[in-house]
Amino acid sequence: MICTVLKQKESIKSVTPAKGLTIISKLRTSLHENMEKLLMVWVTEKQLQGDILTQTIICEKARAIYGDLLKQTTQTFIDEASEESFKASRGWFENFKKRTGIHSIVRHGETASSDMKAAEDYIKTFSDLIKAHGYISQQVFNCDETGLFWKNMPNRTYITAE
């Protein structure tokens, strides 16, 4: 085995190191890691507030946080970081999801935002209203699934793994 390596010494030396590489990975700077930590804090806060988070919203916030952190860093670090500006691409977002464990879920329409106690209270109020005005059952209509879809909210959101 050693004999074979010694015989092929020149051909082994002539091979470029990158010829056999199929995966290229970049070293992530501490600026990127700090940005992702702050972004996760923001995502968690928004999730607790019940806000909808789409990929676009998360990527915009990531770019904003990165820009703010870039302004706060020292000049030598800025030179290293600004060589390649942060774009918050689809690939970055997919890797961010894997690193942090966030995933997409479907929000179920009205139940996500409805007030169940108020709905139960209104049943009695509505029943009293029908009796007070003498309405008959043919005069009462169900408008449960009516709604205005102007600027309709997305039905998917991203949440943390917790």
Sequence and secondary structure as in RCSB ss.txt:
>XXXX:A:sequence
MICTVLKQKESIKSVTPAKGLTIISKLRTSLHENMEKLLMVWVTEKQLQGDILTQTIICEKARAIYGDLLKQTTQ
TFIDEASEESFKASRGWFENFKKRTGIHSIVRHGETASSDMKAAEDYIKTFSDLIKAHGYISQQVFNCDETGLFW
KNMPNRTYITAE
>XXXX:A:secstr
 HHHHHHTHHHHHHS GGGG         HHHHHHHHHHHHHHHHHHHHT    HHHHHHHHHHHHHHHHHHS H
HHHHHHHTS     HHHHHHHHHHH  EEEE  GGGGT  HHHHHHHHHHHHHHHHHHT  GGG    TT    T
T   SEEEE   
